[in-house]
Amino acid sequence: MSSQTRSAFLAEYRAARARGDYDKALEIGLAAIDYDREHPGEPPLMDELRGLHLPAAA
């Protein structure tokens, strides 16, 4: 997945969460799991989604 596509994917997830559209956010999360399973040699997309909910380190 190109870095632009990955960024767009993450932006869509953040936007869905911000709107409170948890059905769409879940759909995106499940797509990330499928993508990770089909592309084991790439950085895990689901890890990036999980990281969006962690507080930043100081």
N, C-alpha and C positions, 0 to 999 in steps of 0.2 A: 504494500500500500504506500503510495507516495506520501510525503510529509503534508502536502496540501490536502489530500483526501483525509488523512488522519486528523488534521486540524479541523476540517469541516465536520467530520464525524463527532469529534469532541464538542464542537460548538453547538451542534444540533442537540446533543445530550444536555449540555448546560442550559440551553434555551428551553427545552422541554421541562426540565426541573424548575426553572425560574417561573414558568407559566403554571406550574402545578399539574402538568400533564404527565402523570406518573405511568399511565398506560404506554405512552410514547417512549418515555425514559426506559421502561422495562423492555420494550421492543428493541430499543437500541442496545441495551445491555445484553440481551439474548443474542443479538446479531454479533456483538463483540465476542461473546463466548464461541459462537460458531466460527467466526473468522480466525480466532486464536487456534482452535482445533484444526482447522484446514491449513494453517500457515505456521507450523511449529517453529520454523527458523527465524521468524520475525519477532520484534519486541512485542510482548503481550499488550493488546489493546485494552483488555479488561483491567489490567493493572493501572493503566492511565485513568480509566473511569473511576476506579476505587480511589485513586490518589486525589481526585477532585474534592473528596469529602474529608481529607485529612488536613489538620491545621498546618500551616507553613512552619518550618523549623526556624528558630531565631538564630 
